[in-house]
Amino acid sequence: MKNIFLILILNFLLLSCGKEQGDILDFSSVGDEEVVPPEPLLVIGSQDTNHRGYATYNLDGELVSVGHFREELGVVRGLSAFDEDSFLVGLEGTDSVFIVNRAGDKTLLHGSAQFTGNIYDVLRSNDDFIYAIESNNIEVFNLQGTRRTDKIIPTTVGACVLNQPRGMILNSDGHLVVISRGNGRVLTYDISQTPATCLSTNNIGNSPHGVVLHSVGFLYVTAQGNHQVYRTNIDGSNPVVVWTTNTGIISTPTGIVEHPSGDLIIASSDTDTLERITTAGVRVGDVPFIRDSQALNVGDIAIIGSIEEVQ
């Protein structure tokens, strides 16, 4: 036993000789654990009135979890990230906004008799207000769910006219971009002021619907009327078709997000699929990115968690 103890001491001294002063017995890393960010998740919401569900997938398109709003009798119409661990849901039917976390726990943010229009997209702004499309207006709430009547965006603000608005995004200038389906416009608002002001209005496509701000600095917009995808400047100007009509692959597109690769993930509501295409308009692979029983008449899609960690 003494021999073993002496050998251990000798090994310790030999190892110590190769270290500089102050390195011996350095336990500074003991107990430190690398903080691993949560895995990004792709969230889809079904408009199917029997399904009334949502599902999450990893970024390879593999199913992670499912949830539903059957008890609430709601149809998922709008989705967006709330933080890295939860997402906002705009619910049509019971007309409300929920926060849902990764575990599937649902928290009602807002629902009242004053919120009874056609509910579509939802969005958290940089200054922590929640924007929600309600018919031809955009309602605004604080993080406690209190309605902010002073910040509501009405149908007409200057040259900006909301006509069946569907998708929203914040552009790189922090301005609110709204896709107005009925009049085929991309509307841009300065929401740093109260009330918001109209900055620009630009024509685009045939019945535009969804929008994403891509990391390269352009907007990409889906158009349902001609089943196309456009690239525009951050205010919706100078639209260029990047995906031409091919209803065998993309038909009546709704939501659109950026994959960490830089590709676009697009919900094709008529084919009950999600497709992955490059920004040059080339389909990735020869089968849908997602096609399963959860992807029925997808109304919107979103990504939660930072995709920068996997780029």
C-alpha positions in Angstrom: 0.0 0.0 0.0 2.9 2.4 0.9 4.5 1.6 -2.5 1.4 2.6 -4.4 1.1 5.8 -2.4 4.7 6.7 -3.2 4.2 6.0 -6.9 1.2 8.3 -6.9 3.2 11.1 -5.3 6.1 10.7 -7.7 3.7 10.9 -10.7 2.2 14.0 -9.3 5.6 15.7 -8.9 6.7 14.6 -12.4 3.6 16.2 -13.9 4.0 19.3 -11.9 7.6 19.9 -13.2 6.2 20.5 -16.7 3.9 23.3 -15.5 4.6 26.9 -14.8 4.1 28.4 -11.4 0.5 28.9 -10.6 -0.6 26.0 -12.9 -0.2 23.4 -10.2 -3.5 22.4 -8.6 -5.4 24.7 -11.1 -9.1 23.8 -10.4 -10.5 26.9 -12.1 -12.5 24.8 -14.6 -13.9 22.5 -12.0 -17.7 22.8 -12.0 -17.8 24.9 -15.2 -20.2 23.5 -17.7 -20.6 24.7 -21.3 -23.9 26.3 -21.7 -25.6 24.6 -24.7 -28.3 26.8 -26.4 -31.6 25.1 -27.0 -32.0 23.4 -30.3 -33.8 25.5 -32.9 -37.2 24.2 -33.7 -39.4 24.6 -36.8 -43.0 25.2 -35.7 -46.0 24.7 -38.1 -49.6 25.5 -37.5 -52.5 23.7 -39.2 -55.7 25.5 -40.3 -57.5 22.2 -40.6 -60.7 22.5 -38.5 -60.6 18.8 -37.4 -56.9 18.9 -36.7 -56.6 22.3 -34.9 -53.0 21.5 -34.2 -49.4 22.5 -34.3 -46.2 20.5 -34.5 -42.5 21.1 -33.9 -39.6 19.6 -36.0 -35.8 19.8 -35.8 -34.0 21.5 -38.7 -33.7 18.2 -40.6 -37.5 18.0 -40.8 -37.9 15.3 -38.2 -41.0 15.5 -36.0 -40.3 16.4 -32.3 -43.6 17.1 -30.7 -47.3 17.9 -31.4 -50.0 19.9 -29.7 -53.5 21.2 -30.4 -56.2 23.8 -29.6 -59.2 21.5 -29.7 -60.5 22.5 -26.3 -60.2 26.1 -27.3 -62.0 25.4 -30.6 -59.3 27.5 -32.3 -57.5 27.2 -35.6 -53.8 28.2 -35.8 -53.5 31.1 -38.2 -50.4 33.0 -37.0 -47.0 31.9 -35.5 -43.9 33.7 -34.5 -41.1 33.3 -32.0 -41.7 34.8 -28.6 -38.2 33.8 -27.2 -35.8 30.9 -27.6 -38.1 28.6 -25.7 -41.6 29.6 -26.8 -43.7 30.9 -29.6 -46.8 33.1 -30.2 -50.0 31.6 -31.6 -52.7 33.7 -33.3 -55.9 31.7 -32.9 -58.9 32.1 -35.1 -62.3 30.9 -33.8 -61.9 31.8 -30.2 -59.9 34.8 -31.3 -57.0 34.9 -28.9 -53.2 35.0 -28.7 -51.4 32.3 -26.8 -47.8 31.8 -25.7 -46.7 28.1 -26.0 -43.4 26.7 -24.7 -41.3 23.8 -25.9 -43.1 21.5 -23.4 -46.4 22.4 -24.9 -47.7 24.5 -22.0 -50.1 27.1 -23.2 -50.6 30.6 -21.6 -53.4 32.9 -22.8 -51.9 36.3 -23.5 -55.0 38.0 -24.8 -58.6 37.1 -25.5 -61.6 39.3 -25.2 -64.9 40.4 -26.7 -63.0 43.2 -28.4 -60.9 40.7 -30.4 -63.4 39.1 -32.7 -62.2 39.8 -36.2 -60.3 37.4 -38.6 -57.1 36.6 -36.7 -53.9 36.0 -38.7 -50.3 36.7 -38.0 -48.7 37.6 -34.6 -45.4 39.3 -33.9 -43.2 40.4 -31.0 -41.6 43.8 -31.7 -38.1 44.9 -30.6 -39.6 47.1 -27.9 -41.7 44.2 -26.5 -45.1 44.8 -27.8 -47.2 42.1 -29.4 -48.8 42.9 -32.8 -51.7 40.8 -34.1 -53.6 41.0 -37.3 -57.4 41.3 -36.8 -59.3 41.7 -40.0 -58.2 45.0 -41.6 -56.5 46.3 -38.4 -53.5 45.5 -36.4 -54.0 45.2 -32.6 -51.2 45.8 -30.2 -50.7 44.4 -26.6 -48.1 44.7 -24.0 -46.4 41.6 -22.6 -49.1 41.3 -19.9 -51.7 41.1 -22.7 -53.2 44.5 -22.1 -54.6 46.1 -25.2 -52.8 49.3 -26.2 -55.5 51.4 -28.0 -52.9 54.2 -28.6 -50.7 51.9 -30.7 -53.4 50.1 -32.8 -52.8 50.4 -36.6 -56.1 51.1 -38.3 -57.1 50.2 -41.8 -55.8 53.5 -43.3 -52.7 55.3 -42.2 -51.5 57.8 -44.8 -50.9 55.9 -48.0 -50.9 52.5 -46.3 -54.3 50.7 -46.6 -54.8 47.3 -45.0 -56.9 45.0 -47.1 -56.9 41.4 -45.9 -53.4 41.6 -44.2 -51.8 38.2 -43.7 -48.1 38.2 -42.8 -45.8 40.5 -40.8 -42.1 40.9 -40.1 -39.7 43.4 -38.7 -37.2 44.5 -41.3 -33.5 45.3 -40.6 -34.4 48.9 -39.9 -36.9 47.8 -37.2 -39.9 48.9 -39.3 -43.1 46.8 -39.4 -43.7 45.2 -42.8 -47.2 43.9 -43.4 -48.3 41.9 -46.4 -51.7 43.1 -47.6 -53.3 40.3 -49.6 -56.4 42.0 -50.9 -54.7 44.9 -52.7 -51.4 43.1 -53.4 -49.2 45.5 -51.3 -46.2 45.4 -49.1 -46.8 48.1 -46.4 -44.1 49.5 -44.2 -44.8 51.3 -40.9 -42.6 53.2 -38.5 -43.7 51.8 -35.2 -41.2 53.7 -33.1 -43.8 56.5 -33.1 -47.2 56.4 -31.4 -49.3 56.1 -33.4 -47.5 54.4 -36.2 -46.9 56.2 -39.5 -46.8 54.9 -43.0 -43.4 54.9 -44.7 -44.1 53.1 -48.0 -46.5 51.0 -50.0 -45.3 48.8 -52.9 -47.2 46.5 -55.3 -46.3 42.8 -55.3 -47.6 39.6 -56.9 -51.0 38.1 -56.9 -52.6 37.7 -53.4 -49.3 37.9 -51.4 -49.4 36.2 -48.0 -46.2 35.3 -46.1 -42.9 37.2 -45.6 -39.5 36.6 -44.1 -36.5 38.8 -43.6 -33.5 36.8 -45.0 -30.0 37.1 -43.4 -28.6 38.4 -46.7 -30.9 41.5 -46.3 -33.8 40.9 -48.7 -37.4 40.1 -48.0 -38.9 36.9 -49.5 -42.7 37.0 -50.1 -45.1 34.1 -51.0 -47.9 34.8 -53.4 -51.0 32.6 -53.3 -52.7 33.8 -56.5 -49.9 32.7 -58.8 -48.1 30.3 -56.5 -44.8 32.2 -56.7 -42.1 33.5 -54.4 -40.6 37.0 -54.7 -37.4 38.6 -53.5 -37.7 42.3 -52.6 -35.8 45.1 -50.9 -36.5 45.5 -47.2 -39.5 47.8 -47.9 -41.0 45.5 -50.5 -39.8 47.5 -53.5 -38.2 46.0 -56.6 -39.9 42.5 -56.5 -38.2 39.8 -58.5 -39.7 36.3 -59.0 -37.4 33.6 -57.6 -39.8 30.7 -57.7 -42.0 30.4 -60.8 -45.4 28.7 -60.8 -45.2 24.9 -60.3 -48.3 23.8 -58.4 -47.1 20.2 -58.4 -44.6 21.3 -55.8 -45.8 24.6 -54.3 -49.5 25.5 -54.4 -51.2 28.3 -52.5 -48.1 29.0 -50.3 -48.6 30.6 -46.9 -45.8 30.8 -44.3 -42.1 31.2 -45.1 -38.9 31.0 -43.0 -35.2 30.9 -43.5 -33.4 27.6 -42.8 -29.9 28.0 -41.2 -28.4 26.9 -44.6 -29.9 30.1 -46.1 -32.5 28.1 -48.0 -36.2 28.9 -47.7 -38.8 26.7 -46.1 -42.3 27.3 -47.5 -45.6 26.0 -46.5 -47.6 24.7 -49.5 -51.1 24.6 -48.1 -52.8 22.9 -51.0 -50.4 20.0 -51.1 -50.1 19.7 -47.3 -46.3 19.8 -47.5 -43.4 22.0 -46.6 -40.9 22.6 -49.3 -37.2 23.6 -49.2 -35.8 25.8 -52.0 -32.7 27.8 -52.5 -32.9 31.6 -52.8 -32.1 31.1 -56.5 -35.4 29.2 -56.8 -34.1 25.6 -57.0 -35.9 22.9 -55.0 -33.6 21.0 -52.6 -34.1 17.3 -53.2 -36.9 15.6 -55.1 -39.3 15.1 -52.3 -41.0 17.5 -49.8 -39.0 18.7 -46.8 -41.9 17.7 -44.6 -45.0 15.6 -45.6 -46.8 13.9 -42.7 -50.2 13.9 -41.0 -49.4 17.1 -39.0 -48.8 19.2 -42.1 -52.5 19.6 -43.1 -53.4 23.0 -44.7 -50.5 24.7 -42.9 -51.3 28.4 -42.2 -48.0 29.6 -40.9 -44.5 28.5 -39.9 -41.9 29.9 -37.5 -38.5 29.0 -36.0 -37.7 29.4 -32.3 -34.2 29.2 -30.9 -31.1 30.9 -32.5 -30.2 29.5 -35.9 -26.9 31.4 -35.8 -25.5 28.6 -33.6 -26.0 26.1 -36.4 -25.0 28.2 -39.4 
